[in-house]
């Protein structure tokens, strides 16, 4: 589904900062303008939380689960929280900037489901959004 992520081009999200919750937040979907040059960057407002780890998870139409490594690669994930790889994002002004991907998605099976997550004070907070192919 997703190949190795390449150097990211900084892009401004069209959305206001997202907020993640312990019960899971439904985040605004994203429609790609060009699947050959897909760039997804999302900002999360921490509301005072101090994350100890950050995560990005993807699921395609076949239900294949992948997680993003802190080096930007997508690897299989066994759905166990204990095996999630920390993306080591840095808090910037009370927010996290998730550089989800920057790659060619022409072979992807849409829609994709992306989960952004972090742990803070022992709580696992997350939110999910859909990625749609260009129209």
C-alpha positions in Angstrom: 0.0 0.0 0.0 2.4 2.7 1.2 6.1 2.7 0.2 9.0 4.3 2.0 8.4 7.9 2.7 10.7 10.4 1.1 11.8 13.8 2.2 8.7 15.8 3.2 7.7 19.0 1.6 6.2 21.3 4.2 2.5 21.8 3.5 -0.1 23.8 5.4 -3.1 21.8 6.3 -6.5 23.1 5.2 -7.9 22.2 8.6 -7.8 23.9 12.0 -5.7 21.9 14.6 -7.2 18.5 15.4 -7.9 17.3 18.9 -7.4 13.7 19.9 -9.3 12.0 22.7 -9.1 8.8 24.8 -12.3 7.5 23.1 -11.2 8.4 19.6 -12.0 11.5 17.7 -13.5 11.6 14.2 -11.3 14.0 12.2 -12.1 15.8 9.0 -11.4 13.7 5.9 -8.7 14.7 3.4 -9.1 14.4 -0.4 -5.9 14.3 -2.4 -5.5 16.6 -5.3 -2.8 14.4 -6.9 -2.1 10.8 -5.8 1.3 10.9 -7.5 2.5 13.6 -5.1 0.5 13.0 -2.0 1.5 15.2 1.0 -0.5 14.9 4.2 0.4 17.1 7.2 -1.9 17.4 10.2 -1.6 19.6 13.3 -2.9 18.4 16.7 -3.7 20.8 19.5 -2.6 19.1 22.8 -4.8 21.0 25.2 -2.0 21.0 27.8 -1.1 17.4 27.3 2.6 16.5 27.3 3.0 13.5 25.0 5.6 10.8 25.9 5.2 9.0 22.5 3.5 9.7 19.2 2.2 7.3 16.5 0.7 7.1 13.0 -1.3 4.1 11.8 -2.7 3.4 8.3 -5.3 1.0 7.1 -6.2 0.4 3.5 -9.3 -1.1 1.9 -8.1 -4.6 2.5 -7.7 -3.9 6.2 -3.9 -4.2 6.1 -2.5 -2.4 9.1 0.7 -0.4 8.8 2.5 1.9 11.2 4.9 4.7 10.4 8.3 4.5 11.9 10.2 7.6 13.1 12.3 7.3 9.9 9.2 7.7 7.7 8.8 4.1 6.6 5.6 2.1 6.7 5.9 -1.4 8.3 3.2 -4.0 9.2 1.5 -3.6 12.6 0.0 -6.4 14.7 -2.6 -4.1 16.3 -1.0 -4.3 19.7 -0.4 -1.0 21.4 2.8 -2.4 23.0 4.3 -2.8 19.5 3.7 0.7 18.2 6.8 2.6 17.1 7.2 6.0 18.7 7.5 8.7 15.9 9.3 11.0 18.4 7.4 14.1 17.3 8.4 17.3 19.1 5.8 19.6 20.8 5.8 23.0 19.1 3.8 25.7 20.8 1.4 23.2 22.5 0.8 21.4 19.2 2.2 18.3 17.4 2.7 18.5 13.6 2.2 15.0 12.1 4.0 14.7 8.8 1.9 11.7 7.8 3.3 11.0 4.4 4.8 12.5 1.2 4.8 9.9 -1.5 3.2 8.4 -4.6 -0.1 6.7 -3.7 -1.2 5.8 -7.2 -1.2 2.1 -6.3 -3.1 2.6 -3.0 -6.5 1.1 -2.4 -8.7 4.0 -1.3 -10.1 5.1 1.0 -7.2 5.0 3.4 -7.9 5.3 7.1 -5.2 7.2 9.1 -5.0 7.2 12.8 -3.0 9.8 14.7 -2.2 9.0 18.3 -0.1 9.9 21.3 0.3 8.8 24.9 0.3 11.3 27.8 -0.1 10.8 31.5 -0.8 7.1 30.9 -3.7 7.8 28.5 -3.7 6.8 24.8 -5.4 9.5 22.8 -6.2 9.1 19.1 -8.2 10.4 16.1 -9.0 8.9 12.7 -9.5 10.5 9.3 -10.1 9.2 5.8 -8.0 9.9 2.8 -9.9 9.9 -0.5 -8.4 9.6 -3.9 -8.5 12.6 -6.3 -11.8 13.1 -8.1 
